[in-house]
Structures are given as C-alpha cells and as structure tokens.
Amino acid sequence: DQKAAMANATKLLKKGGHVGLADFFLKGNYDDCLSPLFRRLRAVESILHKAWFAMDHVHLLSDKQLEGFDGLETVWDNRFRGAIPFMPFFQPYHGVYIMRKAK
C-alpha cells in the first residue's frame, strides 16, 4: 500500500527531513502548457504508456497520487523522457520527486 508506506516513512522523518521518489510518471511537468491538439496527443500517449507498463505490473505515478501526503511539502519535481531498451521510440516520463517534512 503506497499511502501506508509513505505515512510510515513520514513518521520516521524528523522535522525538515527529506524523502524522495524515483519512478515512472504518467505526465510530464509541462503537459498542461501544451496547445489543445498536443494535449490530446499527450493524453493518448499517456494511455498507451499506462497500458503497456500495466502488462508488466508497473504502474506509472499520476499527479493525484503525489498530492495526498500529509505533512510533506514538495521541494523538487523533475521529470524527463527516457528511452526503453529495444524500443527507442517509446519514451515515457521518469524522474525524481523530493518532499520535506513540514511539521
């Protein structure tokens, strides 16, 4: 359970402590800034990435999953594209998301 794991990690952190996630992401940092046409194309691409990775039981992180961490504030959110071995045309977003304990 992702929520329970993050809640336990947060309990172990002292005030000002950091926790980081390195994973695959469903969306890039600037997908909301795209024009309507390219936003639709990115949505289709995201659906394809999600379906492809789900076949191997890999679940890409959505923005909703990154919002619900009580007591943590976002310090760093860097997402970038990277190729998959043997499939250079398939470039999902992966990156690092770092949060700091506020309370």
N, C-alpha and C positions, 0 to 999 in steps of 0.2 A: 504494500500500500504506500504510494508516493507521499500522500499527505501525512500519514503517521511517521514515516521515515524523516521527513523534513521537520515535523513537530519535535521528534526526539533529538534531532541534530540541533535545533534551536535551543532546546533546554540545556544542552551541554555547552553552548557558547556563553562566554562572558559578555558583558556589555561592550559593544564596539568590535566584537569578534566577527569574522567573515566566514561565509560558506559559499562554495562555488559549484555550479553545474556545468558540465561539458557534455553536450549531447547534440542530436539532430533536431532541427526546428522545422515546424510546418511553414512558417512565414519568415521573410527577411525583415530587417529593421525598417526598410523604406517602402514596403509594399503599399501602404496607404497613400503614398505620394504619387503613385502611378496614375496615368490617364485612365479613363474608364475602360477603354479597349484592352490595354495592357494589364489592368487589374483583373479583368475577366480571364485573360490568358494565364496569368499567375495563379488564379483560383483553380483553373483546370489542371495546371501543372502540379499544384499542391495536392489535389485529389489523386493524381497519378502517383506522386511520391508516397502519399499515405497508403494507398492500396498496395504498391509494390513492397514497401517495407513491412506491411502487416503480414504478408505471406511468410516472413521470417520471424514474426512475433516481435518486431521492432516498432515501437510507437513513437512517432515524432511529437515533440512538445508543442503545444499550442499556446497562444498568449494567455488564454484563460487559465491554463494550468500554472502559469508563472505569477498570477495575481494574488492567489489566496494564502500567502504565507504571513501569518500574524506575527508582528514584532520584528519583521525584517524589511529593510528598505533597499531598493536597487542601487548598486554602486556602479556596475558595469554591465553592459549588454552589447556584445559584439558578435554578429552573425555574418558568415561569409559562405560563398559557394565552394564546393569541392567535388571533384570527380570521384566516381566509384570505380574500383578496379574492373577492367574488362568492359566498362560501359562509360566511356568518356563523355558521351552526350547527356548522360543522366547526372545532373549536378544539384543535389539537394543542399539546403542550408544547414550548416552546423556551426557551432560556436561556443562561447562561454558567457555565462550569466552569473554575476557575483552579487551577493547581498550582504548587508551588515546588520547585526542585531542592534536595534534602536533602544529598546527598553532595558 
